[in-house]
Amino acid sequence: MIFVAKRAKQMRFLLHPYKTYSFISQIMTFTDTALEKFYLFAKLLLRRLPYQQQTLPLEIIEMIDMDRPS
């Protein structure tokens, strides 16, 4: 299971730049259909990959006191 989570994290890292494609394609037109197909595939794959929520290290959590008034 650790291997799968590690590979999913790597895939998310590699596919992350393609998330900006939707923004850029609104500004300028692309004529490359292969790029459009890959974007759609990457978008679907990112939704399907398992996601492990990042948490702060315990030392930082202990240093933050949310109950104390500022």
C-alpha positions as CSV (number, residue, x, y, z in Angstrom):
1,M,0.0,0.0,0.0
2,I,2.9,2.4,0.7
3,F,4.2,1.8,-2.8
4,V,0.9,2.7,-4.3
5,A,0.6,5.8,-2.3
6,K,4.2,6.8,-3.2
7,R,3.5,6.2,-6.9
8,A,0.2,8.2,-6.7
9,K,2.1,11.1,-5.2
10,Q,4.7,11.0,-7.9
11,M,1.9,10.9,-10.6
12,R,0.2,13.8,-9.0
13,F,3.4,15.8,-9.0
14,L,4.1,15.0,-12.7
15,L,0.5,15.8,-13.8
16,H,0.1,19.0,-11.7
17,P,1.5,21.4,-14.4
18,Y,-1.3,20.2,-16.8
19,K,-3.9,21.7,-14.5
20,T,-2.9,25.2,-15.8
21,Y,-3.8,24.1,-19.3
22,S,-7.5,25.0,-18.7
23,F,-6.6,28.5,-17.7
24,I,-4.1,29.0,-20.6
25,S,-6.5,27.6,-23.1
26,Q,-9.0,30.3,-22.2
27,I,-6.5,33.0,-23.1
28,M,-5.1,31.5,-26.3
29,T,-6.3,28.8,-28.7
30,F,-4.4,25.6,-29.2
31,T,-4.7,23.5,-32.4
32,D,-2.9,20.5,-31.0
33,T,-5.6,17.8,-30.5
34,A,-3.1,15.4,-28.8
35,L,-2.4,18.0,-26.1
36,E,-6.2,18.5,-25.6
37,K,-6.7,14.7,-25.3
38,F,-3.8,14.4,-22.9
39,Y,-5.2,17.2,-20.7
40,L,-8.5,15.5,-20.5
41,F,-6.8,12.2,-19.6
42,A,-4.6,13.9,-17.0
43,K,-7.7,15.6,-15.5
44,L,-9.5,12.3,-15.2
45,L,-6.5,10.5,-13.8
46,L,-5.9,13.2,-11.1
47,R,-9.5,12.7,-9.9
48,R,-9.0,8.9,-9.7
49,L,-5.6,8.8,-8.0
50,P,-5.8,8.3,-4.2
51,Y,-5.1,11.5,-2.3
52,Q,-3.4,11.7,1.1
53,Q,-4.1,14.9,2.9
54,Q,-1.0,16.7,4.0
55,T,-0.8,17.5,7.7
56,L,1.6,19.7,9.6
57,P,4.4,18.1,11.6
58,L,3.5,17.4,15.2
59,E,6.0,20.0,16.5
60,I,4.3,22.8,14.6
61,I,0.8,21.7,15.7
62,E,2.0,21.7,19.3
63,M,3.4,25.2,18.9
64,I,0.1,26.6,17.6
65,D,-2.4,27.2,20.4
66,M,-5.8,28.0,18.8
67,D,-7.5,28.4,22.2
68,R,-5.3,31.2,23.4
69,P,-6.6,34.7,22.6
70,S,-4.2,36.9,20.6
